[in-house]
Amino acid sequence: MTEHAHDSHDDHHGLGHVLPVKLLAGVLGALIFLTLLTVLTGTTYLYGFDLAVALLIATTKATLVCVIFMHLKWDKGFHAFAFIGSVLFVGVFLAYTLTDTKQYQDQIRDYAADTAIDSPFAQPLPDPPADHHHAAGEEHAAGEEHAEGDEDNH
């Protein structure tokens, strides 16, 4: 009886799954396509859905890697359940933290407007009032020249 139990245990730990090259090439093509899609969506304005699209693409790529390269497709059902459960668990916590993001948008916009940020997406700061500077090439009225110690307090 112990010999029979030992044989079934060895069957589970065999060589593994030899996958056809066609399947591996298809998964490689899908991962490359999804990577290019990530780059494209990262440089495109998606009307507030940027994070959701990026997470969806990343989750799809991770699922492909787990299912095919980590052989989750051919493993016990419990391991697939654990993977799906962990993805859902992370999704629930991300959804919970994103429920109040609209509440702080006004404060974020005010901070961005008051802070000089070196970014192509930052809003430009408003011009200073006209009485604090002279335009280029502007001359004093009627050719007036100030004395050396005189200050221009405009």
Secondary structure as UniProt FT lines:
FT   HELIX           2..12
FT   HELIX           21..42
FT   TURN            47..48
FT   HELIX           50..64
FT   HELIX           65..69
FT   HELIX           72..74
FT   HELIX           77..97
FT   HELIX           98..104
FT   HELIX           105..114
FT   TURN            120..121
FT   HELIX           130..132
FT   TURN            136..137
FT   HELIX           141..143
FT   TURN            148..149
//
